[in-house]
Amino acid sequence: MNTRRLPTPALRWATAATLAAGGYIHAQLYVDEYRFIHIIGPLFLLQAGASFALAALLLLGTPPLTLRAAAAGVALGALGGFTASRTVGVFGFTERGLQPAPQAVLSLLAETGTLLLLATWQMSVATQRRAARPPVGPPIRSRAATGTPPD
Protein backbone atom coordinates (compact mmCIF):
# COMPACT_ATOMS: atom_id res chain seq x y z
CA MET A 1 0.00 0.00 0.00
CA ASN A 2 1.39 3.38 -0.96
CA THR A 3 1.09 5.52 2.18
CA ARG A 4 2.00 8.72 0.30
CA ARG A 5 -1.41 8.68 -1.35
CA LEU A 6 -3.27 8.66 1.97
CA PRO A 7 -3.27 12.18 3.39
CA THR A 8 -3.05 12.58 7.13
CA PRO A 9 -6.56 14.06 7.49
CA ALA A 10 -8.09 10.99 5.84
CA LEU A 11 -6.18 8.67 8.16
CA ARG A 12 -7.12 10.82 11.15
CA TRP A 13 -10.86 10.76 10.29
CA ALA A 14 -10.90 7.05 9.45
CA THR A 15 -9.09 6.17 12.68
CA ALA A 16 -11.50 8.32 14.68
CA ALA A 17 -14.43 6.58 12.97
CA THR A 18 -13.19 3.08 13.80
CA LEU A 19 -12.41 4.10 17.38
CA ALA A 20 -15.88 5.60 17.79
CA ALA A 21 -17.47 2.49 16.25
CA GLY A 22 -15.68 0.25 18.74
CA GLY A 23 -16.71 2.57 21.57
CA TYR A 24 -20.32 2.57 20.42
CA ILE A 25 -20.43 -1.23 20.30
CA HIS A 26 -19.01 -1.49 23.81
CA ALA A 27 -21.43 1.16 25.11
CA GLN A 28 -24.35 -0.66 23.50
CA LEU A 29 -23.30 -3.98 25.05
CA TYR A 30 -22.89 -2.28 28.42
CA VAL A 31 -26.42 -0.84 28.31
CA ASP A 32 -28.03 -4.00 26.94
CA GLU A 33 -26.54 -6.65 29.20
CA TYR A 34 -22.97 -6.23 30.40
CA ARG A 35 -23.63 -3.59 33.05
CA PHE A 36 -24.83 -6.35 35.35
CA ILE A 37 -21.56 -8.31 35.10
CA HIS A 38 -19.23 -7.53 38.00
CA ILE A 39 -15.99 -5.76 36.88
CA ILE A 40 -16.61 -6.56 33.20
CA GLY A 41 -19.47 -4.06 32.89
CA PRO A 42 -17.44 -1.10 34.16
CA LEU A 43 -14.54 -2.15 31.93
CA PHE A 44 -16.86 -2.04 28.90
CA LEU A 45 -17.97 1.44 29.94
CA LEU A 46 -14.35 2.53 30.44
CA GLN A 47 -13.40 1.21 26.99
CA ALA A 48 -16.34 3.02 25.39
CA GLY A 49 -15.48 6.30 27.13
CA ALA A 50 -11.79 6.07 26.23
CA SER A 51 -12.64 5.29 22.60
CA PHE A 52 -15.02 8.25 22.32
CA ALA A 53 -12.54 10.61 24.00
CA LEU A 54 -9.64 9.54 21.78
CA ALA A 55 -11.82 9.78 18.66
CA ALA A 56 -12.76 13.34 19.62
CA LEU A 57 -9.12 14.27 20.25
CA LEU A 58 -8.11 12.81 16.89
CA LEU A 59 -10.69 14.98 15.16
CA LEU A 60 -9.31 18.13 16.78
CA GLY A 61 -6.09 17.97 14.79
CA THR A 62 -3.06 15.97 13.87
CA PRO A 63 -2.13 14.29 17.13
CA PRO A 64 1.27 13.62 18.58
CA LEU A 65 2.68 10.13 18.76
CA THR A 66 1.42 9.63 22.33
CA LEU A 67 -2.22 10.08 21.26
CA ARG A 68 -1.81 7.54 18.48
CA ALA A 69 -0.16 5.17 20.96
CA ALA A 70 -3.10 5.60 23.36
CA ALA A 71 -5.54 4.80 20.55
CA ALA A 72 -3.53 1.67 19.73
CA GLY A 73 -3.57 0.74 23.42
CA VAL A 74 -7.35 0.99 23.60
CA ALA A 75 -7.77 -1.15 20.49
CA LEU A 76 -5.21 -3.72 21.69
CA GLY A 77 -6.88 -3.80 25.11
CA ALA A 78 -10.26 -4.54 23.55
CA LEU A 79 -8.79 -7.29 21.37
CA GLY A 80 -6.87 -8.71 24.32
CA GLY A 81 -9.98 -8.73 26.49
CA PHE A 82 -11.95 -10.40 23.70
CA THR A 83 -9.30 -13.11 23.33
CA ALA A 84 -8.93 -13.64 27.07
CA SER A 85 -12.70 -13.88 27.62
CA ARG A 86 -12.82 -16.74 25.12
CA THR A 87 -9.76 -18.61 26.36
CA VAL A 88 -8.76 -18.28 30.02
CA GLY A 89 -11.57 -15.98 31.14
CA VAL A 90 -11.48 -12.49 32.60
CA PHE A 91 -12.35 -12.08 36.28
CA GLY A 92 -14.29 -15.34 36.10
CA PHE A 93 -16.20 -14.25 32.98
CA THR A 94 -16.01 -16.40 29.84
CA GLU A 95 -17.76 -16.39 26.47
CA ARG A 96 -17.80 -18.79 23.57
CA GLY A 97 -17.30 -18.14 19.86
CA LEU A 98 -18.44 -14.92 18.25
CA GLN A 99 -21.24 -14.19 20.68
CA PRO A 100 -23.00 -11.84 21.13
CA ALA A 101 -23.77 -11.62 17.45
CA PRO A 102 -23.22 -9.37 15.51
CA GLN A 103 -21.46 -7.12 18.03
CA ALA A 104 -18.52 -9.47 18.54
CA VAL A 105 -17.62 -9.53 14.84
CA LEU A 106 -18.23 -5.80 14.41
CA SER A 107 -16.03 -5.03 17.41
CA LEU A 108 -13.25 -7.24 16.05
CA LEU A 109 -13.45 -5.44 12.71
CA ALA A 110 -13.47 -1.98 14.31
CA GLU A 111 -10.53 -2.66 16.63
CA THR A 112 -8.49 -4.38 13.92
CA GLY A 113 -9.28 -1.53 11.53
CA THR A 114 -8.10 0.98 14.11
CA LEU A 115 -4.76 -0.82 14.45
CA LEU A 116 -4.28 -1.11 10.68
CA LEU A 117 -5.06 2.58 10.16
CA LEU A 118 -2.71 3.59 12.97
CA ALA A 119 0.07 1.47 11.49
CA THR A 120 -0.51 3.02 8.06
CA TRP A 121 -0.54 6.48 9.61
CA GLN A 122 2.72 5.83 11.45
CA MET A 123 4.39 4.59 8.27
CA SER A 124 3.13 7.68 6.47
CA VAL A 125 4.60 9.96 9.13
CA ALA A 126 7.93 8.14 9.00
CA THR A 127 8.00 8.32 5.19
CA GLN A 128 7.24 12.07 5.25
CA ARG A 129 10.01 12.69 7.77
CA ARG A 130 12.48 10.67 5.73
CA ALA A 131 11.54 12.56 2.55
CA ALA A 132 11.96 15.93 4.29
CA ARG A 133 15.57 15.23 5.29
CA PRO A 134 18.33 16.31 2.91
CA PRO A 135 20.20 13.42 1.31
CA VAL A 136 23.31 12.35 3.10
CA GLY A 137 26.33 11.78 0.88
CA PRO A 138 30.09 11.97 1.06
CA PRO A 139 31.50 15.46 1.49
CA ILE A 140 32.56 17.20 -1.70
CA ARG A 141 36.20 18.15 -1.54
CA SER A 142 37.69 20.84 -3.66
CA ARG A 143 40.81 20.04 -5.62
CA ALA A 144 42.65 22.83 -3.82
CA ALA A 145 42.01 21.18 -0.45
CA THR A 146 43.24 17.78 -1.63
CA GLY A 147 46.33 19.11 -3.41
CA THR A 148 45.56 17.40 -6.73
CA PRO A 149 46.42 19.30 -9.90
CA PRO A 150 43.57 20.29 -12.23
CA ASP A 151 42.89 18.14 -15.30
BAFI-3210 file (N, C-alpha, C; in Angstrom, 3 decimals, decimal comma, padded with zeros to 6 digits):
// residues 151
n [1|2|3|4|5|6|7|8|9|10|11|12|13|14|15|16|17|18|19|20|21|22|23|24|25|26|27|28|29|30|31|32|33|34|35|36|37|38|39|40|41|42|43|44|45|46|47|48|49|50|51|52|53|54|55|56|57|58|59|60|61|62|63|64|65|66|67|68|69|70|71|72|73|74|75|76|77|78|79|80|81|82|83|84|85|86|87|88|89|90|91|92|93|94|95|96|97|98|99|100|101|102|103|104|105|106|107|108|109|110|111|112|113|114|115|116|117|118|119|120|121|122|123|124|125|126|127|128|129|130|131|132|133|134|135|136|137|138|139|140|141|142|143|144|145|146|147|148|149|150|151]
n.u [000,841|000,612|001,571|001,922|-000,140|-002,277|-003,602|-002,869|-005,181|-007,276|-006,537|-006,627|-009,402|-010,576|-009,452|-010,490|-013,182|-013,267|-012,439|-014,522|-016,632|-015,975|-016,139|-018,859|-020,067|-019,192|-020,394|-023,088|-023,328|-022,783|-025,032|-027,127|-026,670|-024,236|-023,740|-024,521|-022,670|-020,191|-017,274|-016,582|-018,600|-018,174|-015,626|-016,252|-017,663|-015,638|-013,890|-015,503|-015,832|-013,134|-012,562|-014,357|-013,424|-010,764|-011,291|-012,552|-010,439|-008,664|-010,011|-009,710|-007,284|-004,055|-002,575|-000,098|002,483|002,007|-000,776|-001,664|-000,504|-001,957|-004,491|-003,951|-003,404|-005,927|-007,383|-005,868|-006,225|-008,976|-009,075|-007,408|-008,865|-011,125|-010,016|-008,993|-011,367|-012,479|-010,763|-008,984|-010,580|-011,875|-011,656|-013,280|-015,228|-016,430|-016,787|-018,151|-017,117|-018,225|-020,029|-021,673|-023,747|-024,413|-022,379|-019,870|-018,309|-018,383|-017,078|-014,533|-013,760|-013,771|-011,812|-009,541|-009,379|-008,811|-006,197|-004,821|-005,139|-003,795|-001,201|-000,658|-000,799|001,357|003,482|003,240|003,842|006,510|007,626|007,196|008,821|011,310|011,503|011,662|014,149|017,448|019,451|021,999|025,340|028,720|031,198|031,931|034,933|037,155|039,478|041,632|041,854|042,600|044,999|045,445|046,386|044,747|042,783]
n.v [-001,179|002,162|004,625|007,318|008,289|008,474|010,981|012,680|013,864|012,171|009,684|010,343|010,928|008,479|006,743|007,849|007,301|004,457|004,019|005,288|003,672|001,193|002,012|002,694|000,179|-001,180|000,445|000,049|-002,724|-002,639|-001,196|-002,874|-005,494|-006,063|-004,427|-005,535|-007,384|-008,134|-006,201|-006,597|-005,173|-002,362|-002,157|-002,357|000,013|001,841|001,341|002,164|004,909|005,795|005,267|007,012|009,483|009,548|009,419|011,887|013,618|012,986|014,075|016,751|017,612|017,028|014,533|014,079|011,579|010,204|010,266|008,720|006,334|005,849|005,408|003,058|001,436|001,272|-000,098|-002,476|-003,363|-003,925|-006,004|-007,827|-008,317|-009,487|-011,836|-013,058|-013,443|-015,519|-017,577|-018,045|-016,703|-013,772|-012,249|-014,292|-014,399|-015,775|-016,335|-017,803|-018,507|-016,327|-014,680|-012,038|-011,935|-009,534|-008,081|-008,936|-009,655|-007,232|-005,557|-006,743|-006,199|-003,373|-002,742|-004,021|-002,664|-000,093|-000,503|-001,192|001,163|002,972|001,927|002,309|005,088|005,729|004,746|006,452|008,922|008,465|008,082|010,617|012,175|011,113|011,794|014,527|015,090|016,209|014,657|012,398|012,327|011,649|014,027|016,812|017,488|020,073|020,497|022,045|021,728|019,082|018,948|018,033|018,301|020,322|018,972]
n.w [000,000|-000,859|001,136|000,726|-000,745|000,912|002,620|005,687|007,047|006,121|007,170|009,859|010,251|009,495|011,378|013,724|013,252|013,302|015,922|017,331|016,501|017,663|020,335|020,482|020,098|022,402|024,353|023,744|024,279|027,003|028,010|027,179|028,325|029,689|031,857|034,188|034,876|037,089|037,434|034,653|033,298|034,101|032,900|030,191|029,902|030,512|028,361|026,238|026,844|026,751|024,072|022,731|023,696|022,730|019,983|019,621|020,290|018,243|016,083|016,506|015,551|014,005|015,759|018,385|018,706|021,120|021,464|019,334|020,131|022,472|021,380|019,969|022,141|023,401|021,431|021,256|023,872|023,906|022,009|023,276|025,638|024,495|023,397|025,736|027,194|025,836|026,103|028,591|030,354|032,029|035,004|035,997|034,060|031,098|027,574|024,589|021,261|018,625|020,031|021,718|018,884|016,344|017,397|018,385|016,130|014,720|016,524|016,573|013,927|013,950|015,919|014,870|012,445|013,406|014,415|012,042|010,534|012,197|012,052|009,336|009,258|010,934|009,415|007,250|008,413|009,122|006,579|005,454|007,087|006,486|003,798|003,984|004,967|004,075|001,515|002,467|001,807|000,655|001,661|-000,437|-001,832|-002,544|-005,211|-004,537|-001,791|-001,563|-002,847|-005,407|-008,814|-011,359|-014,079]
ca.u [000,000|001,388|001,093|001,997|-001,410|-003,267|-003,266|-003,046|-006,564|-008,092|-006,177|-007,125|-010,859|-010,900|-009,089|-011,499|-014,433|-013,187|-012,413|-015,883|-017,470|-015,677|-016,708|-020,323|-020,429|-019,007|-021,428|-024,351|-023,300|-022,895|-026,417|-028,034|-026,540|-022,975|-023,628|-024,828|-021,564|-019,230|-015,986|-016,611|-019,469|-017,442|-014,540|-016,862|-017,971|-014,348|-013,402|-016,340|-015,480|-011,791|-012,640|-015,016|-012,539|-009,643|-011,824|-012,764|-009,125|-008,115|-010,694|-009,314|-006,087|-003,059|-002,128|001,271|002,678|001,416|-002,215|-001,808|-000,161|-003,096|-005,538|-003,532|-003,571|-007,351|-007,766|-005,210|-006,883|-010,258|-008,794|-006,866|-009,979|-011,946|-009,305|-008,931|-012,698|-012,821|-009,756|-008,757|-011,569|-011,476|-012,350|-014,292|-016,204|-016,014|-017,762|-017,802|-017,298|-018,437|-021,239|-022,998|-023,767|-023,220|-021,465|-018,515|-017,616|-018,235|-016,035|-013,250|-013,452|-013,473|-010,529|-008,488|-009,285|-008,104|-004,765|-004,283|-005,064|-002,713|000,074|-000,505|-000,535|002,716|004,389|003,130|004,598|007,930|008,003|007,240|010,015|012,480|011,536|011,958|015,571|018,331|020,197|023,314|026,326|030,092|031,504|032,561|036,201|037,693|040,812|042,646|042,008|043,242|046,327|045,558|046,423|043,568|042,891]
ca.v [000,000|003,378|005,519|008,719|008,679|008,659|012,177|012,580|014,064|010,988|008,673|010,825|010,758|007,048|006,174|008,321|006,583|003,083|004,103|005,595|002,490|000,248|002,569|002,570|-001,227|-001,492|001,158|-000,656|-003,978|-002,281|-000,839|-003,997|-006,654|-006,233|-003,587|-006,354|-008,307|-007,531|-005,762|-006,559|-004,064|-001,097|-002,149|-002,037|001,441|002,530|001,214|003,025|006,301|006,070|005,289|008,253|010,614|009,544|009,776|013,340|014,265|012,805|014,984|018,134|017,967|015,974|014,288|013,619|010,126|009,632|010,084|007,542|005,170|005,601|004,802|001,666|000,736|000,986|-001,150|-003,717|-003,796|-004,539|-007,291|-008,706|-008,725|-010,401|-013,112|-013,644|-013,884|-016,744|-018,615|-018,279|-015,976|-012,487|-012,081|-015,335|-014,249|-016,397|-016,386|-018,794|-018,144|-014,924|-014,192|-011,836|-011,616|-009,374|-007,120|-009,471|-009,530|-005,804|-005,027|-007,236|-005,443|-001,981|-002,664|-004,377|-001,532|000,982|-000,823|-001,106|002,580|003,591|001,471|003,019|006,484|005,830|004,585|007,679|009,960|008,135|008,323|012,066|012,694|010,666|012,560|015,927|015,232|016,315|013,416|012,345|011,783|011,974|015,460|017,200|018,154|020,838|020,038|022,827|021,181|017,784|019,114|017,403|019,304|020,291|018,144]
ca.w [000,000|-000,965|002,184|000,302|-001,350|001,965|003,392|007,132|007,493|005,836|008,164|011,154|010,286|009,447|012,676|014,683|012,971|013,798|017,380|017,788|016,254|018,743|021,568|020,419|020,296|023,815|025,112|023,496|025,046|028,421|028,314|026,940|029,202|030,404|033,055|035,347|035,101|038,005|036,883|033,196|032,891|034,163|031,926|028,895|029,937|030,436|026,990|025,393|027,134|026,233|022,604|022,321|024,002|021,778|018,663|019,619|020,248|016,893|015,161|016,776|014,787|013,875|017,127|018,581|018,764|022,331|021,257|018,477|020,956|023,355|020,554|019,734|023,420|023,603|020,486|021,691|025,109|023,552|021,371|024,319|026,488|023,701|023,333|027,074|027,623|025,119|026,361|030,018|031,141|032,598|036,280|036,095|032,978|029,840|026,474|023,569|019,858|018,246|020,680|021,130|017,450|015,508|018,026|018,536|014,839|014,413|017,407|016,051|012,711|014,311|016,630|013,917|011,528|014,108|014,446|010,682|010,163|012,971|011,488|008,059|009,609|011,446|008,271|006,466|009,127|009,000|005,192|005,250|007,772|005,727|002,551|004,291|005,286|002,909|001,310|003,097|000,883|001,061|001,495|-001,703|-001,539|-003,665|-005,622|-003,817|-000,453|-001,633|-003,412|-006,731|-009,904|-012,227|-015,301]
c.u [000,883|000,834|001,180|000,681|-002,502|-002,891|-003,603|-004,477|-007,466|-007,799|-006,709|-008,619|-011,249|-010,575|-010,093|-012,821|-014,385|-013,115|-013,813|-016,819|-017,236|-016,251|-018,217|-020,773|-020,289|-020,040|-022,783|-024,410|-023,404|-024,348|-027,338|-027,890|-025,300|-022,870|-023,895|-023,714|-020,484|-017,876|-016,021|-017,443|-018,767|-016,270|-015,062|-017,166|-016,687|-013,798|-014,186|-015,970|-014,115|-011,804|-013,265|-014,109|-011,378|-010,114|-012,026|-011,428|-008,462|-008,729|-010,295|-008,072|-005,132|-002,433|-000,656|001,301|002,002|-000,086|-002,479|-001,488|-001,299|-004,246|-005,207|-003,696|-005,008|-007,796|-007,147|-005,840|-008,209|-010,047|-008,234|-007,951|-010,887|-011,317|-009,289|-010,301|-013,119|-011,813|-009,666|-009,797|-010,985|-012,315|-013,516|-015,354|-015,640|-017,162|-017,274|-018,039|-017,441|-019,774|-020,864|-022,888|-024,698|-022,157|-020,029|-017,714|-017,378|-017,153|-014,658|-012,821|-013,049|-012,102|-009,363|-008,282|-008,542|-006,598|-004,128|-004,139|-003,944|-001,343|000,358|-000,137|000,904|003,740|004,392|003,935|006,094|008,432|008,123|008,470|011,275|012,619|011,927|013,433|016,392|019,106|021,586|024,264|027,722|030,354|032,212|033,818|036,652|039,090|041,904|042,900|042,735|044,648|046,526|045,559|045,151|043,827|043,385]
c.v [001,239|004,388|006,984|009,198|008,916|009,882|011,988|012,858|012,852|009,885|009,055|010,580|009,283|006,373|006,597|007,577|005,156|003,046|004,353|004,402|001,439|000,719|002,436|001,136|-001,603|-000,775|000,473|-001,966|-003,712|-002,015|-002,051|-005,122|-006,672|-005,381|-004,374|-007,336|-007,577|-007,337|-005,629|-005,378|-002,722|-001,026|-001,845|-000,547|002,272|002,495|002,127|004,498|006,686|006,150|006,586|009,459|010,682|009,897|011,287|014,079|014,118|013,796|016,443|018,559|016,802|015,736|013,915|012,095|009,514|009,401|008,886|006,269|004,832|004,951|003,346|000,846|000,361|-000,153|-002,489|-004,258|-004,475|-005,907|-008,300|-009,216|-009,719|-011,791|-013,804|-014,165|-015,180|-017,867|-018,890|-017,620|-014,694|-012,269|-013,071|-015,295|-014,890|-016,350|-017,417|-018,210|-016,656|-014,415|-013,020|-011,388|-010,442|-008,492|-007,641|-009,302|-008,060|-005,159|-005,479|-006,451|-004,006|-001,864|-003,007|-003,258|-000,362|000,732|-000,722|000,347|003,291|003,175|002,178|004,476|006,646|005,665|005,831|008,803|009,711|008,410|009,822|012,664|012,340|011,488|014,010|016,153|015,390|015,011|013,513|011,664|012,124|013,461|015,698|017,994|018,917|020,324|020,809|022,241|019,856|017,837|018,427|018,486|019,215|019,462|018,929]
c.w [000,000|000,034|001,787|-000,283|-000,312|002,789|004,867|007,578|007,234|006,845|009,538|011,279|010,291|010,782|013,742|014,491|013,506|015,322|017,937|017,582|017,336|020,070|021,606|020,686|021,767|024,690|024,955|024,293|026,544|028,792|028,210|027,960|030,085|031,667|034,327|035,683|035,902|037,312|035,356|032,694|032,949|033,179|030,514|028,817|029,839|029,012|026,060|025,596|026,587|024,710|022,106|022,560|023,012|020,371|018,566|019,540|018,880|015,911|015,365|015,998|014,708|015,237|017,208|018,680|019,989|022,187|020,353|019,259|021,918|022,594|020,253|021,002|023,707|022,688|020,880|022,972|024,833|022,910|022,381|025,251|025,783|023,669|024,693|027,526|026,941|025,345|027,857|030,910|031,715|033,850|036,422|035,005|031,713|028,843|025,478|022,179|019,618|018,774|021,563|019,675|017,200|016,149|018,141|017,248|014,500|015,270|016,948|014,814|013,040|014,970|015,712|012,903|012,143|014,091|013,064|010,230|010,915|012,447|010,165|008,300|010,082|010,329|007,403|007,102|008,982|007,583|004,913|005,902|007,003|004,447|002,804|004,616|004,018|002,750|001,935|002,121|001,361|000,838|000,162|-001,373|-002,778|-003,980|-004,879|-002,440|-000,474|-002,202|-004,747|-007,789|-010,750|-013,465|-016,458]
res [m|n|t|r|r|l|p|t|p|a|l|r|w|a|t|a|a|t|l|a|a|g|g|y|i|h|a|q|l|y|v|d|e|y|r|f|i|h|i|i|g|p|l|f|l|l|q|a|g|a|s|f|a|l|a|a|l|l|l|l|g|t|p|p|l|t|l|r|a|a|a|a|g|v|a|l|g|a|l|g|g|f|t|a|s|r|t|v|g|v|f|g|f|t|e|r|g|l|q|p|a|p|q|a|v|l|s|l|l|a|e|t|g|t|l|l|l|l|a|t|w|q|m|s|v|a|t|q|r|r|a|a|r|p|p|v|g|p|p|i|r|s|r|a|a|t|g|t|p|p|d]
***
